[in-house]
Amino acid sequence: MAKPRYIPRTNDTVTVEGVNGRFVVVGVDASTKTALVQTTTTPPIVQRASWTTLSYLDESQNAARIVREATEQK
């Protein structure tokens, strides 16, 4: 089954395929189907990513990730 199409919006929290970490969408270019994403860590780094590599990270996914990471470290 094909991956559902995700169209990013400014301020969405996302993950980028093949890159560790969380990002925030800071800009969207519909003509090239790319988004500018910024790391949530310091210093903030902005990079361009194709829409096909982005996945929306909702709060329930974020909570599950935090629990998983906390239990893996023990």
KAMO-V358649 format. One record per residue. N is the residue number from 1. RES is the residue in one small letter. NEAR is the number of other C-alpha atoms within 12 Angstrom. Layout:
BEGIN
[[N	RES	NEAR] [N	RES	NEAR]]
END
This chain:
BEGIN
[[1	m	4] [2	a	6] [3	k	10] [4	p	12] [5	r	15] [6	y	21] [7	i	23] [8	p	33] [9	r	24] [10	t	20] [11	n	21] [12	d	27] [13	t	27] [14	v	37] [15	t	33] [16	v	30] [17	e	17] [18	g	12] [19	v	16] [20	n	12] [21	g	24] [22	r	30] [23	f	36] [24	v	34] [25	v	35] [26	v	26] [27	g	25] [28	v	26] [29	d	20] [30	a	14] [31	s	9] [32	t	13] [33	k	21] [34	t	26] [35	a	35] [36	l	31] [37	v	36] [38	q	29] [39	t	25] [40	t	21] [41	t	13] [42	t	9] [43	p	8] [44	p	15] [45	i	18] [46	v	20] [47	q	20] [48	r	25] [49	a	30] [50	s	27] [51	w	31] [52	t	24] [53	t	24] [54	l	35] [55	s	32] [56	y	29] [57	l	24] [58	d	17] [59	e	13] [60	s	11] [61	q	17] [62	n	19] [63	a	13] [64	a	14] [65	r	18] [66	i	16] [67	v	14] [68	r	13] [69	e	12] [70	a	11] [71	t	10] [72	e	9] [73	q	8] [74	k	7]]
END
